[in-house]
Amino acid sequence: MSDGTEELRALAHDLGDIADGAYDDVDKVLFKGAMNVKNEMIADVSKSPHFKGMAGSITFEHQNTRGVIKRVIGPDKSRRGGSLGNIYYFGTSRGGGSGDIEKPLRSEDPRLVSALEALTAKWAGQL
Amino acid sequence: MGGAAVTGDALAAGFEALLTGFTVYKDKVPSSPSFPYVLVLTNFPTVAERSMARTVSSRVLRSRTSVVGLTGASVRIVAQKLTDALEGKRPNVAGWVLGAIESVPNEQPVQPDLDVTIPGTAENPLYQPFDWILTGSPIA
């Protein structure tokens, strides 16, 4: 008859295996999500007769640190047209700002949540 | 709230009514504005949440306020008044149960508007946009 020690040790081992791969798993999901957001931002601005020239400046960069997975997406001011991003999304002192910077995030939100839920289901299956 | 145009407008008006104590231009700026000022643009509240029966249970009002001044200090002083007027406030609008107004971080700095020259000078005004949301449920 077991006192549970072996089972507890096995669970700890399994949790350790999951934790080892969790960072990379989540990073892949966030990478795909960031790509989707970037592509929708490019598609949106490409429809603007005045701002389509900045489409090529929209990119994203990894800002991962230990324990934190992060992507920053948007126009890069060092790229052609990137300095128009402020005006396209936020307008000037006299208004404007026709670009909706949150729309791609709203589109991606359910896909990202679904992908993360699938990940947690996968991890649970490994226990 | 099927035909909600009127109450949606009332919600926007209730939000904008909180903007007092500084010069406010709604929707557009006159050709010779009085500095400093706040330009406010408020949308029609869009659907934020639906019930299981797919009826609208809550809507979100989004507003952008651009604080414009002749100096950075002027922008910051008016931005403080703006924040005091809006952040956490609950407007009282007939027909709505409202949450508190919240600012939405947009990472925008105080910056010059290089396309505008202040009359009589060669200077550009400075501005900073602030975004806000207000979520509410229409009373059935």
Contacts between the chains, C-beta under 8 A, distances in Angstrom:
chain1	res1	chain2	res2	distance
A	86	B	108	6.9
A	86	B	111	7.0
A	90	B	64	7.5
A	90	B	106	6.5
A	90	B	108	5.5
A	90	B	129	4.5
A	91	B	64	7.1
A	91	B	66	6.4
A	91	B	129	6.4
A	92	B	66	7.8
A	92	B	113	4.8
A	92	B	115	6.2
A	92	B	116	7.1
A	92	B	127	6.9
A	93	B	29	7.3
A	93	B	39	7.3
A	93	B	66	6.3
A	93	B	68	4.3
A	93	B	113	4.0
A	93	B	116	5.6
A	93	B	125	5.1
A	93	B	126	7.9
A	93	B	127	4.1
A	94	B	28	7.6
A	94	B	29	4.7
A	94	B	39	7.2
A	94	B	113	7.3
A	94	B	115	8.0
A	94	B	116	6.4
A	95	B	27	7.8
A	95	B	28	6.0
A	95	B	29	6.5
A	95	B	39	5.9
A	95	B	41	6.6
A	95	B	66	7.3
A	97	B	41	8.0
A	97	B	64	6.4
A	97	B	129	7.0
A	101	B	106	7.8
